[in-house]
Amino acid sequence: MNITIIGGDSRIEELVKYLKQDNNEIFLYGIEKSEKLAHFKNEKNMESAIKDSNLIITSIPLSKDGKYINTPLSSNKILVQEFFELVKNKKIITGNVTSEIQKYINFENNIEIIDVLKFEELTVLNSIPTAEGAIQIAMEKSNITIHNSKCLVLGFGRIGKILAKMLLGIGAEVYCEARKVEDIAWIQAYGYNAIHLNQLNNFLGEFDFIFNTIPFLILDKNNLKLVKKQAILIDLASKPGGIDFEEANKLNLENYWALALPGKVAPKTAAKYIYESIKKCM
């Protein structure tokens, strides 16, 4: 099969290797700075890269700002709108096709779009390197061990569940925050300490590490004043995040917004997860 890769990060570098093992013909555009793929030819323009392929794989997620395709391994700035104007009668595998991006898509061009970040199995598996990466940051930035520390996980979704399990496994005293009564019950059933969102302010001053997984503001100006000065805050949520970073900096709280961790801490594993999802679509 002829496959075109447009943009992407270190996960895409590894994904190309998996796809090549299946004897696919690979065309690249927007990845010319990759040393790992230096022996692959990068097409001079996007149109030539696309024309002979039936399957297009873009950066996953497609864009960080809704305007440009994510191309950290390229000097080219590729407009999302320009990309969708060029594709016709193609199957496109991508990630995080937002409503903002949808407006650029002309489905009259017979485009089939598959958003792999909507695959439950991929999002669950991606939570593993995300959780490991969060713990790695906590270990690197702290002068205490996670063992015997007090850790708070805000949110009990996919990442929250896996992160809490890992933290408990290395000896932390784990607290999990949730809003739903059923989530509170599951938190207790797993052996963690449960905190309802309404009670959060009563506990915020106790924690050495606070991990947020909720993609809306939860630690605002008033909440942050309750956090102890030695705590480390790590936000794993997508934009807009769950921490008021400006206020956290004013209060001299150590904080990190750790986005796209799978591609940073375990690109080979993350690429394998993507590859297995893509194989189901091919």
NORBEL-V869005 format. One record per residue. N is the residue number from 1. RES is the residue in three letters. PSI is psi in degrees with one decimal (* if undefined). NEAR is the number of other C-alpha atoms within 8 Angstrom. D_LAST is the distance of its C-alpha to the last C-alpha in Angstrom with 1 decimal. Layout:
N_RES_PSI_NEAR_D_LAST ; N_RES_PSI_NEAR_D_LAST
This chain:
1_MET_143.0_7_9.2 ; 2_ASN_123.4_11_11.2 ; 3_ILE_132.1_13_10.3 ; 4_THR_132.5_14_13.1 ; 5_ILE_124.5_12_14.3 ; 6_ILE_111.8_12_17.0 ; 7_GLY_-172.1_16_19.5 ; 8_GLY_169.9_16_19.3 ; 9_ASP_-154.2_12_21.5 ; 10_SER_-24.1_9_21.9 ; 11_ARG_-37.5_12_18.7 ; 12_ILE_-36.7_11_16.8 ; 13_GLU_-45.7_12_19.0 ; 14_GLU_-36.0_12_17.9 ; 15_LEU_-39.1_13_14.2 ; 16_VAL_-40.3_9_14.6 ; 17_LYS_-42.3_8_16.2 ; 18_TYR_-43.8_10_13.6 ; 19_LEU_-35.4_11_11.0 ; 20_LYS_-31.7_10_13.9 ; 21_GLN_-24.8_7_14.6 ; 22_ASP_15.9_6_11.6 ; 23_ASN_31.0_7_13.4 ; 24_ASN_149.7_10_11.3 ; 25_GLU_122.8_8_13.7 ; 26_ILE_129.4_11_14.3 ; 27_PHE_136.3_13_16.4 ; 28_LEU_144.9_13_18.2 ; 29_TYR_135.5_15_20.4 ; 30_GLY_26.0_14_22.4 ; 31_ILE_23.9_14_22.4 ; 32_GLU_-15.2_11_25.3 ; 33_LYS_-4.4_8_27.4 ; 34_SER_119.3_10_25.2 ; 35_GLU_-32.9_5_27.3 ; 36_LYS_-26.3_6_24.6 ; 37_LEU_23.1_8_22.5 ; 38_ALA_-26.7_9_25.7 ; 39_HIS_-4.6_5_24.9 ; 40_PHE_146.1_6_21.8 ; 41_LYS_128.9_7_22.8 ; 42_ASN_125.1_10_22.8 ; 43_GLU_150.7_10_22.9 ; 44_LYS_-27.9_7_26.1 ; 45_ASN_161.2_7_24.8 ; 46_MET_-35.5_9_21.7 ; 47_GLU_-44.3_7_21.9 ; 48_SER_-31.2_9_21.7 ; 49_ALA_-31.5_14_18.8 ; 50_ILE_-32.7_11_16.8 ; 51_LYS_-34.4_6_18.1 ; 52_ASP_8.0_7_16.2 ; 53_SER_143.7_12_12.7 ; 54_ASN_-19.9_10_10.2 ; 55_LEU_126.7_11_8.2 ; 56_ILE_128.9_14_10.8 ; 57_ILE_123.1_11_11.1 ; 58_THR_178.1_15_14.6 ; 59_SER_143.5_17_17.1 ; 60_ILE_107.4_10_16.7 ; 61_PRO_160.7_12_18.9 ; 62_LEU_-46.1_12_18.8 ; 63_SER_149.3_13_22.6 ; 64_LYS_-27.0_9_25.7 ; 65_ASP_0.8_5_28.1 ; 66_GLY_-1.9_10_26.1 ; 67_LYS_-43.8_10_27.3 ; 68_TYR_143.0_11_25.8 ; 69_ILE_142.7_15_22.4 ; 70_ASN_112.5_12_22.9 ; 71_THR_65.1_15_23.7 ; 72_PRO_-16.1_9_26.0 ; 73_LEU_27.7_12_25.4 ; 74_SER_155.0_12_26.5 ; 75_SER_-12.0_9_29.7 ; 76_ASN_138.9_6_27.9 ; 77_LYS_116.3_8_27.9 ; 78_ILE_115.3_10_25.0 ; 79_LEU_133.5_9_25.8 ; 80_VAL_-42.5_13_23.1 ; 81_GLN_-42.7_9_24.7 ; 82_GLU_-41.1_8_24.6 ; 83_PHE_-49.6_10_20.9 ; 84_PHE_-20.7_10_20.2 ; 85_GLU_-23.7_9_22.9 ; 86_LEU_-22.5_7_21.1 ; 87_VAL_135.4_10_17.6 ; 88_LYS_135.9_7_17.5 ; 89_ASN_37.7_9_15.0 ; 90_LYS_154.5_12_12.1 ; 91_LYS_127.4_11_9.2 ; 92_ILE_124.1_12_10.5 ; 93_ILE_122.3_13_9.6 ; 94_THR_-162.7_16_13.1 ; 95_GLY_141.9_14_15.7 ; 96_ASN_61.1_12_19.0 ; 97_VAL_96.2_11_19.2 ; 98_THR_168.5_7_22.8 ; 99_SER_-31.2_6_25.1 ; 100_GLU_-38.2_7_26.6 ; 101_ILE_-33.9_11_23.4 ; 102_GLN_-31.5_8_22.6 ; 103_LYS_-17.7_6_25.7 ; 104_TYR_-9.3_9_24.2 ; 105_ILE_123.7_9_21.3 ; 106_ASN_98.6_8_22.1 ; 107_PHE_-10.1_7_19.9 ; 108_GLU_-15.9_5_21.9 ; 109_ASN_11.0_8_19.8 ; 110_ASN_49.0_8_17.0 ; 111_ILE_131.8_13_14.8 ; 112_GLU_118.0_9_12.0 ; 113_ILE_127.3_8_12.3 ; 114_ILE_116.4_9_10.6 ; 115_ASP_99.9_11_13.3 ; 116_VAL_-18.6_13_12.3 ; 117_LEU_-2.7_12_16.0 ; 118_LYS_-2.9_9_16.5 ; 119_PHE_119.3_9_14.7 ; 120_GLU_-41.4_7_17.9 ; 121_GLU_-35.1_6_16.9 ; 122_LEU_-43.2_13_16.0 ; 123_THR_-35.3_11_19.2 ; 124_VAL_-48.1_10_21.2 ; 125_LEU_-36.1_9_20.1 ; 126_ASN_-22.6_11_20.7 ; 127_SER_-23.4_11_24.2 ; 128_ILE_-56.6_11_25.1 ; 129_PRO_-27.5_13_25.3 ; 130_THR_-46.1_13_26.7 ; 131_ALA_-42.3_12_29.5 ; 132_GLU_-41.5_10_30.2 ; 133_GLY_-38.8_11_30.4 ; 134_ALA_-42.3_13_32.8 ; 135_ILE_-37.6_9_35.0 ; 136_GLN_-45.3_8_35.0 ; 137_ILE_-44.6_8_36.3 ; 138_ALA_-42.2_12_38.9 ; 139_MET_-41.3_11_40.1 ; 140_GLU_-34.0_6_40.3 ; 141_LYS_-10.1_7_42.2 ; 142_SER_155.4_8_44.6 ; 143_ASN_13.7_5_47.8 ; 144_ILE_163.6_6_47.6 ; 145_THR_154.4_8_45.3 ; 146_ILE_-34.0_12_42.8 ; 147_HIS_128.6_8_44.5 ; 148_ASN_3.7_8_47.3 ; 149_SER_166.0_13_46.2 ; 150_LYS_120.8_13_45.7 ; 151_CYS_136.0_14_42.1 ; 152_LEU_128.6_12_41.1 ; 153_VAL_115.8_16_37.5 ; 154_LEU_115.7_13_37.2 ; 155_GLY_138.9_11_34.7 ; 156_PHE_49.3_14_33.2 ; 157_GLY_-150.9_7_29.6 ; 158_ARG_-52.7_9_26.7 ; 159_ILE_-43.1_13_28.1 ; 160_GLY_-42.7_13_31.6 ; 161_LYS_-47.6_9_31.2 ; 162_ILE_-41.6_11_29.7 ; 163_LEU_-44.3_12_32.2 ; 164_ALA_-41.1_12_35.1 ; 165_LYS_-43.8_8_34.3 ; 166_MET_-42.6_10_34.1 ; 167_LEU_-42.2_14_37.3 ; 168_LEU_-37.8_10_39.1 ; 169_GLY_-25.3_7_38.1 ; 170_ILE_17.0_8_39.9 ; 171_GLY_13.4_10_43.0 ; 172_ALA_155.3_13_42.8 ; 173_GLU_110.5_12_44.5 ; 174_VAL_129.2_13_41.7 ; 175_TYR_137.8_12_42.1 ; 176_CYS_134.2_16_39.4 ; 177_GLU_142.3_15_39.9 ; 178_ALA_164.5_14_38.4 ; 179_ARG_-38.0_9_39.5 ; 180_LYS_141.2_6_38.4 ; 181_VAL_-39.6_7_40.8 ; 182_GLU_-34.4_6_38.1 ; 183_ASP_-39.8_10_36.7 ; 184_ILE_-41.0_14_40.2 ; 185_ALA_-42.7_8_40.5 ; 186_TRP_-39.5_8_37.4 ; 187_ILE_-45.2_13_38.6 ; 188_GLN_-38.8_10_41.9 ; 189_ALA_-34.3_7_40.3 ; 190_TYR_-9.6_6_38.3 ; 191_GLY_13.7_6_41.7 ; 192_TYR_168.6_12_41.4 ; 193_ASN_126.0_9_44.0 ; 194_ALA_136.9_11_43.0 ; 195_ILE_121.6_11_44.1 ; 196_HIS_145.9_10_43.8 ; 197_LEU_-38.0_8_43.1 ; 198_ASN_-21.3_6_46.6 ; 199_GLN_2.9_8_48.2 ; 200_LEU_-43.7_10_46.3 ; 201_ASN_-22.3_8_49.2 ; 202_ASN_-14.7_6_51.4 ; 203_PHE_-13.4_8_49.3 ; 204_LEU_-29.5_11_47.9 ; 205_GLY_-0.5_8_50.7 ; 206_GLU_-13.3_8_50.0 ; 207_PHE_143.3_14_46.8 ; 208_ASP_-34.8_11_46.2 ; 209_PHE_134.4_13_42.4 ; 210_ILE_121.6_13_40.7 ; 211_PHE_122.4_13_36.9 ; 212_ASN_135.6_14_35.6 ; 213_THR_7.2_15_32.2 ; 214_ILE_123.5_12_33.1 ; 215_PRO_39.4_10_31.9 ; 216_PHE_158.9_8_35.3 ; 217_LEU_119.3_11_38.8 ; 218_ILE_-33.6_7_40.3 ; 219_LEU_89.1_10_42.6 ; 220_ASP_-170.3_10_44.7 ; 221_LYS_-44.8_9_48.1 ; 222_ASN_-41.6_7_50.0 ; 223_ASN_-43.2_10_47.7 ; 224_LEU_-27.6_11_47.5 ; 225_LYS_-19.0_8_51.3 ; 226_LEU_-14.9_9_51.2 ; 227_VAL_138.5_11_48.9 ; 228_LYS_149.7_11_50.9 ; 229_LYS_-26.9_6_51.3 ; 230_GLN_-5.1_7_49.9 ; 231_ALA_153.5_12_46.6 ; 232_ILE_126.7_13_43.2 ; 233_LEU_127.4_12_40.8 ; 234_ILE_117.7_14_37.1 ; 235_ASP_121.1_15_34.8 ; 236_LEU_-0.1_14_31.1 ; 237_ALA_148.8_14_30.5 ; 238_SER_171.1_7_28.6 ; 239_LYS_137.3_6_30.8 ; 240_PRO_8.8_8_33.6 ; 241_GLY_176.3_13_34.0 ; 242_GLY_5.6_14_36.6 ; 243_ILE_137.8_11_39.5 ; 244_ASP_92.2_10_42.0 ; 245_PHE_-36.1_7_41.7 ; 246_GLU_-44.8_6_44.6 ; 247_GLU_-38.2_10_46.9 ; 248_ALA_-39.3_14_45.8 ; 249_ASN_-38.7_10_46.7 ; 250_LYS_-34.3_7_50.1 ; 251_LEU_3.2_8_50.8 ; 252_ASN_36.3_7_49.8 ; 253_LEU_133.0_12_47.2 ; 254_GLU_119.4_10_44.7 ; 255_ASN_149.2_11_41.3 ; 256_TYR_131.9_7_37.8 ; 257_TRP_101.2_9_34.8 ; 258_ALA_85.7_10_31.9 ; 259_LEU_153.9_8_28.7 ; 260_ALA_43.1_7_25.3 ; 261_LEU_-36.7_12_26.5 ; 262_PRO_-41.4_12_23.3 ; 263_GLY_-20.0_11_22.8 ; 264_LYS_-40.5_8_26.5 ; 265_VAL_-24.8_8_27.4 ; 266_ALA_61.7_10_24.4 ; 267_PRO_-34.6_12_21.7 ; 268_LYS_-45.2_9_20.4 ; 269_THR_-44.5_7_20.1 ; 270_ALA_-38.9_13_18.6 ; 271_ALA_-37.1_12_16.0 ; 272_LYS_-41.4_11_15.1 ; 273_TYR_-44.3_11_14.8 ; 274_ILE_-44.2_11_12.4 ; 275_TYR_-44.9_11_10.3 ; 276_GLU_-34.5_8_10.3 ; 277_SER_-40.8_11_9.3 ; 278_ILE_-38.6_10_6.4 ; 279_LYS_-32.0_7_5.2 ; 280_LYS_-20.6_6_5.8 ; 281_CYS_-14.0_5_3.8 ; 282_MET_*_4_0.0
